[in-house]
Amino acid sequence: MKNYLSGALVAATLFSPISSAEPTEVHFWHAFSGRLGELVATQVGDFNASQTDYTVVQTHKGNYSETLNSGIAAFRANEQPHILMVFEVGTATMMAARGAVRPLHEVMELSGASFDQDAYIGAVKGYYTSTEGDMLSLPFNASTPVLWVNRDAMAAAGVDPDTDLSTWQSVGTALTALKAGGEECPLVTAWQSWIHLENLSAYHDVPFATQDNGFAGLDTELTLNGEAQVAHLSAMGQWAKDGKFIYTGRRNEGGANFRSGECALFTESSAGYAGIKKEATFDFEVRPLPYWKGLGNSPQNTIIGGASLWVMEGHSDAEYTGAGEFLSFLSSTDVQAQWHQDTGYLPITAEAGDATRASGFYAANPGTEVAVIQMTANKPTANSNGLRLGSFDQIRGIIDEELEGIWSGDKTAQEAMDSAKERGDALLRRFESANR
Amino acid sequence: MNQRVTFRGWWLPILLIAPQVLVSAVFFYYPAGQAIWQSLFIPDPFGLSSRFVGLGNFEFLFSDKYYRASFLTTAVFSILVSLCSMIPALFLAVMADRLIKGSGVYRTMLIWPYAVAPAIAGVLWLFMFNTRVGIVSWYLGHLGYDWNHVLNGGEAMGLVVIASAWGRISYNFLFFLAALQAVPRSVIEAAAIDGARFWKRFWTIVLPLLSPIAFFLLVVNIVYSFFETFGVIHTITSGGPQQSTTVLVYKVFSDGFVGQDLGSSAAQSVVLLFVVGLLTIIQFKYIEKRVHY
């Protein structure tokens, strides 16, 4: 009897591929430091504590660009991690790299972890989904632009803080009143290309680029010099000239101006919530991003920014199983709801949103639901699924340059966007030829 | 009689130059060769495939009018950085050289900024000139000047020039001071006895004697402003507003490391290699003739 038992034990040890003695390591490179870095470390720690087969090792690799670069360099040296965080503009680069990445749905299938593509919010997963409807990477942190209002500054300038700001027309009226009321910084923005071109296009259901914004093929061309975009940028240019819109820089420099109470209105990501709540000493409010009434098919839905997790090629099946388990853990309702509430990033599954609502979080923190509603109000169209353009980081650089031409009054909106299209298209053709 | 010293055999001379050749080969010829080779391809970022395009990368670059314009930006930037780092350095060196008491303290203080990494120097200057919270822009505002380098190209250029030149002043100071101390006292004293005042002595005796070191520093500073300034530009302006501070080396960096376009980035470094090579040849051929050793 004793012999039988030990024999069975030996057999079990021999035939089970994953022994419990040595957990399989899964490496995860990300771009989060500070508070967000701590939250990621907690998620990883919770996963490691929840089971014994796998150990996820998380490493901070710098900002978004640096993390992507490290991943690429590591792949070239054959030392790539299993999971790499890539920001949304790097999506086309990753997708084109067949042979370097393993699509999410294949990893999940292999790992056998629970994975239901329909559970993810359409507007969030759309950015990372193939034209066949398969998810290629896991959305991790997703946010969308909203309008932040400094109610005290509005009142100080003699403008009713509850005034309608749902359309750019009414925002224009408010800006004039703010300026007349002595406000020196009526409107400021962060991430100008993302908010005032990419999201503007999606929100008005007009294309940013041909071929379904690049989803349908690499032979895409920019259409950001269309009527809707030029109309918006002309108005913004006029506001800049009149001192109603203050330009502070290409990234999120404007956040400092808003949080210090200097500016009345601020277009910024919904993920700015944590920072604004912590620093603002004034009464603030979140409103939906304004749209132009009567322009395009507005309001459609806004698109996301942020990053997703890509699984890289070149590892063993056991490691992929571990990666799949970890990604499944990250998508689970509790983890997602917690992440959403801690950071202000959007929940990636509808269930996590429902759980947050049920917990009373939205009621206790007014405005936190605005972004979720704005994202999910309408079913995304081909123009509002997201963008999938090669060399998009560089194209954004070009757009930044051209927008600066508008703000400084050197160029009209039409001239600037025509030039952005011409220069951006040259890069798209280059990307197409590199990835043919 | 013209006597030439010759070595017998080949082994000893080869052995003697071998270390230098080896260092040049490993740190210069090999990477330069790699860059030239890479500039003929359009690779994908992951190194999965690579397409030979001949001179296609160069054609793409020179058909871009913004790239051509960046040559002018680079010229303006390099000249300004060289001037702004050499003239104050020379002035400070002359002053420090005259000190009798406490010269060690002054010298140490003047050399300090060289220890600050370029990117950090960039952040420091950016902070002082920040359009909203910067202390300098605040004072300028009180004087009635509205500083806004995020939209004003000239101000942006001025800021990156100052930030790039600042640390170099220390480096140049060090060389100028050493050169000043090597000027023979007897010559200066003789001139002083003849009644030449300080600035007269400086212009007619000291400066000509400093010319070899000034020439050396000119070459080194130009090379510095061409190659090592992208950290400052990256932290302060990212090449903007519009393209007003996009110098050639910043474009190499941003296309290669931000845009993942390695083919174009390699082609740009080859262009840069030729430009700097050409400049150095010109400097040695024409300016060196006016330098007295």
Interface residues (C-beta under 8 A of the other chain):
Chain A: S65 L68 N69 I72 F75 R76 T93 A96 A97 R98 G99 A100 Y247 T248 G249 R250 E253 A256 N257 S260 E262 S391 D393 Q394 G397 D400 E401 E402 E404 G405 W407 S408 D410 R423 A426 L427 R430 S433 A434 N435 R436
Chain B: I42 P43 D44 P45 F46 G47 L48 R51 F60 D64 Y66 T131 R132 V133 V150 L151 N152 S238 G239 G240 P241 Q242 Q243 S254 D255 F257 V258 G259 Q260 D261 G263 S264
